[in-house]
């Protein structure tokens, strides 16, 4: 099992989860984070830290699309191991559904 970042993170990217990860398995995109499934040790400490509930176990139903996104972009985006500044408009996007089409393939800055 691994944990997966899902669409709730898009345009929120709050990064509270990054600081508690003992193995630094988060990677930063322009408008969301992903977890590298081969690096995640399934400890689960990141899941309750996410204020928008964007981190779920890979055993959740209909998770394959997001597991594939996490797997692919963890190999392309820079690693992040400390909390950065969220987007200025993250509060506006926090509870909005249907953000999948806003996913950006562009990398973030990393840390």
C-alpha positions as CSV (number, residue, x, y, z in Angstrom):
1,X,0.0,0.0,0.0
2,X,1.0,3.6,-0.6
3,X,-0.7,6.9,-0.1
4,X,-1.9,9.0,-3.1
5,X,-2.5,12.7,-3.6
6,X,-5.8,13.3,-5.4
7,X,-7.5,16.2,-7.2
8,X,-8.5,18.0,-4.0
9,X,-4.9,19.2,-3.8
10,X,-5.0,21.0,-7.2
11,X,-4.8,24.7,-6.8
12,X,-4.7,24.4,-3.0
13,X,-1.2,22.9,-2.5
14,X,-1.1,23.7,1.2
15,X,1.9,21.5,2.0
16,X,1.2,20.7,5.6
17,X,1.8,17.1,4.7
18,X,5.4,17.6,3.6
19,X,6.8,18.6,7.0
20,X,5.6,15.4,8.7
21,X,6.8,12.9,6.0
22,X,9.8,10.9,7.5
23,X,11.0,9.8,4.1
24,X,10.6,13.0,2.0
25,X,8.5,11.2,-0.7
26,X,6.6,14.4,-1.9
27,X,7.2,15.9,-5.2
28,X,6.0,19.4,-6.3
29,X,4.1,20.3,-9.4
30,X,3.0,23.8,-10.4
31,X,-0.4,23.4,-8.8
32,X,-0.3,20.2,-6.7
33,X,1.9,17.7,-4.9
34,X,2.3,14.0,-5.6
35,X,3.7,11.1,-3.5
36,X,6.3,8.7,-4.9
37,X,4.7,5.3,-4.4
38,X,8.0,3.5,-4.3
39,X,9.3,5.8,-1.6
40,X,6.2,6.0,0.6
41,X,6.5,3.7,3.7
42,X,2.8,3.7,4.3
43,X,3.2,5.3,7.7
44,X,0.1,7.5,7.2
45,X,1.3,10.5,9.1
46,X,0.6,12.8,6.1
47,X,-3.1,11.9,5.7
48,X,-4.5,13.7,8.8
49,X,-2.2,16.7,8.1
50,X,-4.0,17.5,4.8
51,X,-6.7,20.1,5.5
52,X,-8.5,19.4,2.2
53,X,-8.3,15.6,2.6
54,X,-6.3,15.2,-0.6
55,X,-4.3,12.3,0.6
56,X,-5.8,8.8,0.6
57,X,-4.6,5.2,0.7
58,X,-4.3,3.5,-2.7
59,X,-6.9,1.0,-1.5
60,X,-9.7,3.6,-2.0
61,X,-12.1,2.8,-4.9
62,X,-11.5,4.5,-8.3
63,X,-8.0,5.6,-7.3
64,X,-6.1,4.2,-10.3
65,X,-6.1,7.4,-12.3
66,X,-4.5,9.3,-9.4
67,X,-2.1,6.5,-8.6
68,X,-0.8,6.7,-12.2
69,X,-0.5,10.5,-11.9
70,X,1.4,10.3,-8.6
71,X,3.7,7.6,-10.1
72,X,4.4,9.4,-13.4
73,X,5.0,12.9,-12.0
74,X,7.0,11.8,-8.9
75,X,9.7,10.9,-11.5
76,X,9.4,14.2,-13.3
77,X,8.9,16.8,-10.6
78,X,11.4,18.1,-8.0
79,X,11.4,16.7,-4.5
80,X,10.0,18.9,-1.7
81,X,10.9,18.3,1.9
82,X,9.7,21.4,3.7
83,X,6.5,23.4,3.6
84,X,6.5,26.2,1.1
85,X,4.0,29.0,0.5
86,X,0.7,27.9,-0.9
87,X,-0.8,29.7,-3.9
88,X,-2.2,33.1,-3.0
89,X,-5.7,32.0,-4.1
90,X,-5.6,28.6,-2.4
91,X,-8.5,29.4,-0.1
92,X,-10.7,30.2,-3.1
93,X,-10.1,26.7,-4.5
94,X,-10.1,24.7,-1.2
95,X,-13.6,23.1,-1.4
96,X,-14.3,23.3,-5.1
97,X,-15.0,19.9,-6.8
98,X,-14.1,19.0,-10.3
99,X,-10.5,20.4,-10.4
100,X,-9.0,17.5,-12.4
101,X,-9.1,19.4,-15.7
102,X,-6.9,22.1,-14.0
103,X,-4.1,19.7,-13.4
104,X,-0.8,21.2,-14.6
105,X,2.0,18.9,-15.8
106,X,4.6,21.7,-15.1
107,X,7.0,21.2,-12.3
108,X,7.1,23.2,-9.1
109,X,10.2,24.8,-7.6
110,X,11.1,22.0,-5.2
111,X,13.0,22.6,-2.0
